[in-house]
Amino acid sequence: MELNGNYIHPHWRLTLNGLGLNTIADWLALDKTLVDEPNQRGRGISQVFQANVVGAGGEPVTVYIKHQRNYVRRTVLHPITGQATLYQEYIALMRCWQAGVPVAEPLFFAVNSQGGNHEAMLVSINLAGFQSLDQIDLGALSPGRRFTLIRDVASVVRLLHERGLVHQNLYPKHIFVAWCEKQQRYDVRFIDMERCRPHYQRWQPRLRDLETLARRAKGFSARDRVRFLRAYLDRPLADSDGRSLVARMERKFKLRSA
């Protein structure tokens, strides 16, 4: 799958074509609801909408529409005009998708540049049945379910890093989970991948992700954090990598009491 500037999910191509949803203008014409207050940067604006479309089987499907106009960030390759931040998120989503890292599924992406104006749109399917990690009532979970949650989140963070990627904005609100009764495990997905990038160092970029998550995760005990690190490493913490990781996290988050 090419990382190009315009994209429609292959399984949705016929459906969206039948609905007449082929361009940015088509999506903007939908009946939609503004989710949050728009973000503004200079003359640029970024908005997120929620809308419903009809799926291939006639079922209603909720989607999130991120739309930007002149909302850009300067990059090495675009030092003057800048590049839409949504393009960077789209590239990150596709990298993750191709690498088998679970993310909110991209449905549609397009960019337009005319007369000095830059417009971009990214549409993703709502994660129905999921909750963000910061919305989970940890106290309501049984000890076994709590351990499973920690293990499954740690495993997916490890997968992200093993695929050579770092999130760089790994807050609990950007990790969505859903309990799978049949498999007795949590389905874990990442969202808001705008800052996700490849990493080329063994530990430093990974540690920043882990520290961000540990700092922002509320309601997790020191013992929970040690369990997370053990599951993240997928081995006992007594080897050199484990001791080094725990020592660093101890200094920041006082894990010795675990």
N, C-alpha and C positions, 0 to 999 in steps of 0.2 A: 504494500500500500504506500503510495507516494505521499510525502509531506508537502502537498501543494497548497495553493492559496484558496481554493474553493473545494468544498467537500460535502457530499451527501452520504449518509450511512447506506451501504449497499443493500441492506435488507429493507430499507425504507424508501428506496428510490422511486419505485412504482407508486407507492402509496402517496408520497409527497407530491409527485407529478400529478396524480389524480386529484389531489386537493388544491392544486395550483400554488404550491409553496416551493417555488424554485429560486426566488430572489429575496434580497433584504426587504424590498418594498412589499412583497407578498406577505412576509411574516409580520411586518409592522401594521398591515391592514387588518390583522386578526383582532377579534375582541379579546382584550388582555387586561391584566391588572398589574399596576406598578407594585413591586415587592418592597423596595426600600427607597429612601430619599436618594435622588441622583447624586453621583459623585462628580464634582467639577474640578477641572485642572486647567487654568488659563481659559482659553476659548473652547476647551474640550469638555465633553459630557459623557458619562457612562451610566447606563440604566439597566435594571433587571426587571423583567416582566414574567408573570405566570400566565399561561394560556392552556386551553385544552384543544387537542386535535383528535381526529378519528383514526384509530389504528387499522391495520390490515384486516383484522377480524371484525371491524365495526365497533370495537370497544373504545371508550374515551381514554385518552392518554394525556396526562399532565406533563407539560414541558416548561422549562425555564429558558427565557430568551434574554441573552445579554447583548445589548446594543451600545455601540460607542460611535461618537462622532468627534474627530480630531482629538481623541484621547490617546496620546502617544507617549512613548518613552524613547529617549535617544539611546541608540546602541552603537557598537563599534562599526557595524555595517551601514547604519543609518544615523550618522552623527548630527545631521542638520535637520532633516525632515522628521526623524524619529520613526518608530514603528508602533502600530496599534498593540496595546497590551493584550488584547484578545487574541491576536495572532500568536503571541508568545504562549498563551494558555492553550491554544489549539495545538501547537506543536508539542507541548508537554503532554497533553492528553493522548495524542497519537503515539508518542514515544512509549508512554505507559501501556497503552492498549496493545501495541505491537509486542511489548516485552512481557505481557501477561500480568501486569500490575493492575489490580482492580480499581477502576475510577468510574465516576459518573459518565455514562455512555454518551459520546458526542453524536448528535443527530444531523446537524447542519452547520456549515461554516462558510462565510463569504467575506470578501473585502472589496471595497470600491475606492478608487482614488481618482477624483475629477476636480479640475480647477483649484488645486491646492487644498482640497478637503479630503479627509480620510475617514472612511466609514467601515465599520466591521461588525459582524454579528456571529455569535456562537449560541447554538440551541442544543440543550441537553435534556435527556429524559429524566423526569422526576424519580427520585429513589423512593418509590412507594414502599411503606412498611419499615423504613429505616429511621433511626434517630441519630442525631449527632452525639458524640461521646460525652459532651458537656451536659446533655439533657438526661443521661442515664441516672436513675436513682440507685446508686450503689448500695445503699442501706437496704433496699428491697430485694436485692439479689441473694440467693443462697450462697454459702461459701464455695460450692462447686461451680455454680454459674459465674460467680465473680472471678474465680481462677480461670475459667474458660475464656471469659472476655479479655482478661489480661493477656493470656497466651495467644489468642487469635489476633488481637491488635498487634502484639509484638511480632508475630510471624509475618504479617503483611508489611510492617515497617521494615523488617529485615529483607523481605523480598524486594521492596523498592530499592534499598541500598545495594543489594546483591546484583541488581540489574544495572548498577552504575548511575543511579539517579538519587538526588536529594530533593526533598519537598521545599525546604527553606521558609516555610510558613506553617509548620506542623502544630497547629493549635487543635485542641480537642473538638472545636466546632467544625474543623475541616476533616474529621474522621467520622464517617457514618457507619452504623452497625445495625444488623438485623439478625434476630435469633432464628436459626433453622432447626425446627423441631426434629425433622427426620434425621438429619446428620448430627444433631446434638452439638452444634457449633455456631459461631457467629460469622455471618457474611460481612466483610469489612470493605469499605470503599473510601477512596480519597476524593475530595472536591477542592475547588479553588487552586488550581495547579499553575497559576500565572507565573510563579517564581521558581517552579521546578526546573532543575537543570541537571545535565550530566555532571558527575564528579570524577576526578582523576587522582584523588588521594585516598589512602586507606581508611583513615579515621577522622580527620579533622571535620570535614563537611558532615559526616554522619553524627558526630558528637553534637554539633549545633542543632540538628533535628531533635536528637534525644533530649538535649537540655531544654529546648523550647517546649516540648511536650511535657516533660517533668515539671517545669516551672508553672505551666498553665493548667495542668490536670489537678482539679480540686477533688477532695474526698478520697484520694488514694493514700494509703498508709505507707510508712517506710518499708514494711514487709511487701506490700503490693509492688513497690518500685523495684525491689530486689527480684521479685518473681518476674517482673517485666524484663529486666536485664538478662536474667537467666534464660527466659524464653527467646529473647531477641538474639542472644548468642547461640542458642540451640545446643548448649553444652554447659557443664558445671562452671561456676565462676572462679575456679581455683587455678585455671591455666593463666598464662601471661596476659593474653588479651582480656580475659575476665577480670583479673586483678587490676589491670591498668584502667579499665572502664569503671569498675566499682570505685577505685580510688578517686577518680575525677568526679564522679557523681556524689561521692561522700562529701567531698570538699564543698560542693554546691548545695546539696540537699540533705545532709546529715542522715545518712543511711545507717550509721553504726548501731543505732538502736533496734534495727530490724532483727 
